[in-house]
Amino acid sequence: MQRALAFNVDPTRVAVMGDSAGGNLAAAVAQRLTFDQKYESLPRLKLQILIYPMLQAFDFQTPSYQQNGDYTSVIMNRRYTVMAADNYMNGNSSLDFKMRTNLHTSRSAKASPLVRKCLSHDLIPDEFKQTSYESPSTDFGDEGIYREIKDVLLDPDYAPLMREDLTGLPEAYILTAEYDVLRDDGIMYAKRLEKAGVPVTWKHYRRGFHGMFGALFGSPTEKLGQLDFAAFLKRRL
Protein backbone atom coordinates (compact mmCIF):
# COMPACT_ATOMS: atom_id res chain seq x y z
CA MET A 1 0.00 0.00 0.00
CA GLN A 2 2.88 2.37 0.75
CA ARG A 3 4.61 1.59 -2.56
CA ALA A 4 1.62 0.88 -4.77
CA LEU A 5 2.60 3.34 -7.49
CA ALA A 6 6.15 2.00 -7.60
CA PHE A 7 4.68 -1.39 -8.49
CA ASN A 8 2.22 0.12 -10.99
CA VAL A 9 -0.73 -0.70 -8.71
CA ASP A 10 -3.77 1.56 -8.55
CA PRO A 11 -3.99 2.34 -4.78
CA THR A 12 -7.74 2.94 -5.08
CA ARG A 13 -8.32 -0.63 -6.27
CA VAL A 14 -6.64 -2.80 -3.63
CA ALA A 15 -8.52 -5.68 -1.99
CA VAL A 16 -7.63 -8.28 0.62
CA MET A 17 -8.97 -11.80 0.22
CA GLY A 18 -8.75 -15.10 2.06
CA ASP A 19 -10.62 -18.34 2.58
CA SER A 20 -11.13 -20.22 5.86
CA ALA A 21 -8.17 -19.29 8.11
CA GLY A 22 -7.16 -16.89 5.35
CA GLY A 23 -10.55 -15.22 5.70
CA ASN A 24 -9.68 -14.62 9.35
CA LEU A 25 -6.41 -12.96 8.33
CA ALA A 26 -8.04 -10.87 5.59
CA ALA A 27 -10.70 -9.57 8.00
CA ALA A 28 -8.04 -8.80 10.62
CA VAL A 29 -5.90 -6.93 8.06
CA ALA A 30 -8.93 -4.91 6.93
CA GLN A 31 -9.63 -3.97 10.54
CA ARG A 32 -6.03 -2.98 11.24
CA LEU A 33 -5.80 -0.82 8.13
CA THR A 34 -9.08 0.84 9.09
CA PHE A 35 -8.68 1.37 12.83
CA ASP A 36 -4.95 1.45 13.61
CA GLN A 37 -3.77 5.07 13.63
CA LYS A 38 -0.36 4.21 12.23
CA TYR A 39 -2.02 3.31 8.92
CA GLU A 40 -4.04 6.53 8.63
CA SER A 41 -1.92 7.84 5.78
CA LEU A 42 -2.41 4.75 3.60
CA PRO A 43 -5.08 4.55 0.89
CA ARG A 44 -8.29 2.89 2.00
CA LEU A 45 -8.88 -0.69 1.02
CA LYS A 46 -11.42 -1.07 -1.75
CA LEU A 47 -12.74 -4.49 -0.68
CA GLN A 48 -12.43 -7.26 1.88
CA ILE A 49 -13.29 -10.66 0.41
CA LEU A 50 -13.98 -13.39 2.95
CA ILE A 51 -14.59 -16.92 1.67
CA TYR A 52 -16.18 -19.10 4.39
CA PRO A 53 -14.03 -17.32 7.00
CA MET A 54 -13.27 -18.46 10.54
CA LEU A 55 -13.86 -15.34 12.62
CA GLN A 56 -14.14 -16.41 16.26
CA ALA A 57 -13.21 -19.15 18.73
CA PHE A 58 -15.59 -18.26 21.57
CA ASP A 59 -18.68 -20.22 20.52
CA PHE A 60 -18.49 -23.68 19.00
CA GLN A 61 -22.22 -24.32 19.45
CA THR A 62 -23.63 -22.07 16.72
CA PRO A 63 -26.30 -23.66 14.50
CA SER A 64 -23.73 -24.55 11.83
CA TYR A 65 -21.46 -26.24 14.39
CA GLN A 66 -24.41 -28.17 15.78
CA GLN A 67 -25.59 -29.23 12.33
CA ASN A 68 -22.25 -29.97 10.66
CA GLY A 69 -19.71 -30.29 13.46
CA ASP A 70 -19.69 -34.04 13.97
CA TYR A 71 -19.33 -35.22 10.38
CA THR A 72 -16.00 -36.96 9.87
CA SER A 73 -16.20 -37.12 6.08
CA VAL A 74 -16.20 -33.38 5.40
CA ILE A 75 -13.19 -31.12 4.95
CA MET A 76 -13.92 -29.09 8.09
CA ASN A 77 -15.61 -30.47 11.23
CA ARG A 78 -15.72 -29.23 14.81
CA ARG A 79 -12.78 -31.33 15.98
CA TYR A 80 -10.42 -30.04 13.28
CA THR A 81 -11.60 -26.44 13.62
CA VAL A 82 -11.12 -26.44 17.38
CA MET A 83 -7.64 -27.94 17.03
CA ALA A 84 -6.68 -25.20 14.56
CA ALA A 85 -8.12 -22.41 16.73
CA ASP A 86 -6.40 -23.81 19.84
CA ASN A 87 -3.04 -24.08 18.08
CA TYR A 88 -3.37 -20.54 16.73
CA MET A 89 -4.12 -19.28 20.24
CA ASN A 90 -1.82 -21.44 22.37
CA GLY A 91 0.70 -23.07 20.07
CA ASN A 92 -0.72 -26.42 21.22
CA SER A 93 -3.98 -28.34 21.45
CA SER A 94 -4.32 -28.47 25.23
CA LEU A 95 -7.84 -27.01 25.33
CA ASP A 96 -9.37 -28.96 22.46
CA PHE A 97 -11.94 -30.92 24.45
CA LYS A 98 -12.99 -27.95 26.57
CA MET A 99 -13.38 -25.73 23.52
CA ARG A 100 -15.57 -28.20 21.64
CA THR A 101 -18.24 -27.90 24.34
CA ASN A 102 -17.72 -24.19 25.14
CA LEU A 103 -16.14 -25.04 28.51
CA HIS A 104 -13.22 -22.72 27.76
CA THR A 105 -15.32 -19.63 28.51
CA SER A 106 -16.95 -18.54 31.76
CA ARG A 107 -20.60 -18.19 32.65
CA SER A 108 -20.25 -14.43 33.09
CA ALA A 109 -18.40 -14.03 29.76
CA LYS A 110 -21.13 -15.90 27.88
CA ALA A 111 -23.69 -13.44 29.29
CA SER A 112 -21.58 -10.30 28.77
CA PRO A 113 -22.91 -7.43 26.62
CA LEU A 114 -19.94 -7.75 24.23
CA VAL A 115 -20.58 -11.43 23.50
CA ARG A 116 -24.32 -10.91 23.24
CA LYS A 117 -23.74 -8.19 20.68
CA CYS A 118 -20.96 -9.78 18.65
CA LEU A 119 -22.03 -13.43 18.68
CA SER A 120 -25.78 -13.38 19.12
CA HIS A 121 -27.51 -16.32 17.46
CA ASP A 122 -30.32 -13.85 16.74
CA LEU A 123 -28.10 -12.53 13.93
CA ILE A 124 -28.56 -15.86 12.15
CA PRO A 125 -31.80 -16.10 10.12
CA ASP A 126 -34.32 -18.64 11.38
CA GLU A 127 -34.08 -20.65 8.17
CA PHE A 128 -30.62 -21.79 9.30
CA LYS A 129 -31.96 -23.10 12.62
CA GLN A 130 -34.60 -25.49 11.36
CA THR A 131 -32.48 -28.65 11.59
CA SER A 132 -30.65 -30.09 14.61
CA TYR A 133 -30.34 -26.81 16.49
CA GLU A 134 -30.99 -26.09 20.14
CA SER A 135 -30.25 -22.77 21.78
CA PRO A 136 -27.17 -23.59 23.90
CA SER A 137 -27.05 -23.07 27.64
CA THR A 138 -24.85 -20.25 28.91
CA ASP A 139 -25.05 -21.27 32.57
CA PHE A 140 -21.68 -23.04 32.77
CA GLY A 141 -17.99 -22.53 32.09
CA ASP A 142 -14.48 -22.51 33.53
CA GLU A 143 -13.49 -19.14 34.96
CA GLY A 144 -9.85 -20.18 35.45
CA ILE A 145 -9.32 -21.18 31.82
CA TYR A 146 -11.16 -18.12 30.59
CA ARG A 147 -8.99 -15.76 32.62
CA GLU A 148 -5.88 -17.28 31.02
CA ILE A 149 -7.06 -16.98 27.40
CA LYS A 150 -9.58 -14.13 27.33
CA ASP A 151 -7.10 -11.48 26.16
CA VAL A 152 -6.51 -13.49 22.98
CA LEU A 153 -10.03 -14.86 22.65
CA LEU A 154 -11.52 -11.35 22.59
CA ASP A 155 -8.74 -9.77 20.50
CA PRO A 156 -10.06 -8.72 17.07
CA ASP A 157 -6.65 -9.54 15.57
CA TYR A 158 -7.37 -13.16 16.54
CA ALA A 159 -11.17 -13.09 16.26
CA PRO A 160 -12.44 -10.25 14.01
CA LEU A 161 -16.04 -10.94 15.03
CA MET A 162 -15.20 -9.76 18.54
CA ARG A 163 -14.66 -6.13 17.50
CA GLU A 164 -17.61 -4.26 18.96
CA ASP A 165 -17.81 -1.43 16.41
CA LEU A 166 -17.36 -2.29 12.73
CA THR A 167 -18.26 1.15 11.40
CA GLY A 168 -15.96 2.37 8.65
CA LEU A 169 -14.69 -0.98 7.34
CA PRO A 170 -14.35 -1.44 3.58
CA GLU A 171 -17.04 -3.03 1.44
CA ALA A 172 -17.27 -6.78 1.99
CA TYR A 173 -17.94 -9.87 -0.12
CA ILE A 174 -18.73 -12.85 2.11
CA LEU A 175 -19.31 -16.39 0.87
CA THR A 176 -20.89 -19.04 3.09
CA ALA A 177 -21.77 -22.68 2.42
CA GLU A 178 -24.55 -24.85 3.82
CA TYR A 179 -22.40 -27.81 4.83
CA ASP A 180 -19.74 -25.90 6.74
CA VAL A 181 -19.18 -25.42 10.47
CA LEU A 182 -17.93 -21.89 9.71
CA ARG A 183 -21.13 -20.88 7.93
CA ASP A 184 -22.50 -18.88 10.85
CA ASP A 185 -19.25 -16.97 11.47
CA GLY A 186 -19.66 -15.50 7.99
CA ILE A 187 -23.38 -14.87 8.43
CA MET A 188 -22.94 -13.08 11.76
CA TYR A 189 -20.17 -10.90 10.35
CA ALA A 190 -22.24 -10.04 7.28
CA LYS A 191 -25.22 -9.04 9.41
CA ARG A 192 -23.12 -7.00 11.80
CA LEU A 193 -21.34 -5.21 8.95
CA GLU A 194 -24.72 -4.35 7.45
CA LYS A 195 -25.88 -2.95 10.80
CA ALA A 196 -22.70 -0.84 10.92
CA GLY A 197 -23.51 0.67 7.52
CA VAL A 198 -20.84 -1.26 5.58
CA PRO A 199 -21.85 -2.37 2.06
CA VAL A 200 -22.01 -6.16 2.03
CA THR A 201 -22.56 -8.74 -0.68
CA TRP A 202 -23.39 -12.00 1.09
CA LYS A 203 -23.54 -15.07 -1.14
CA HIS A 204 -24.80 -18.27 0.46
CA TYR A 205 -24.74 -21.60 -1.38
CA ARG A 206 -27.14 -24.38 -0.54
CA ARG A 207 -25.37 -27.71 -1.01
CA GLY A 208 -22.11 -25.82 -0.77
CA PHE A 209 -19.29 -27.15 1.39
CA HIS A 210 -16.09 -25.91 2.98
CA GLY A 211 -13.41 -25.81 0.33
CA MET A 212 -15.86 -25.55 -2.57
CA PHE A 213 -14.48 -22.27 -3.86
CA GLY A 214 -11.10 -23.68 -4.81
CA ALA A 215 -12.23 -27.24 -5.47
CA LEU A 216 -11.81 -28.94 -8.83
CA PHE A 217 -14.70 -31.40 -8.61
CA GLY A 218 -16.73 -29.37 -11.09
CA SER A 219 -20.06 -29.44 -9.28
CA PRO A 220 -22.71 -26.88 -10.31
CA THR A 221 -22.42 -25.21 -6.88
CA GLU A 222 -18.66 -24.70 -7.25
CA LYS A 223 -19.02 -23.28 -10.75
CA LEU A 224 -21.83 -20.96 -9.67
CA GLY A 225 -19.75 -19.67 -6.76
CA GLN A 226 -16.81 -18.88 -9.00
CA LEU A 227 -18.98 -17.23 -11.68
CA ASP A 228 -20.78 -15.10 -9.09
CA PHE A 229 -17.48 -13.96 -7.62
CA ALA A 230 -15.99 -13.11 -11.02
CA ALA A 231 -19.06 -11.04 -11.87
CA PHE A 232 -18.78 -9.19 -8.55
CA LEU A 233 -15.12 -8.37 -9.12
CA LYS A 234 -15.83 -7.01 -12.58
CA ARG A 235 -18.46 -4.69 -11.12
CA ARG A 236 -16.74 -3.58 -7.92
CA LEU A 237 -12.95 -3.76 -8.43
Helices and strands as residue ranges (DSSP letters): G 5-7, E 15-19, H 21-35, G 37-39, E 47-51, H 63-68, H 78-90, H 96-100, H 107-110, H 113-118, G 121-123, G 126-129, H 143-153, G 160-162, E 171-179, H 183-195, E 200-209, G 212-214, H 220-236
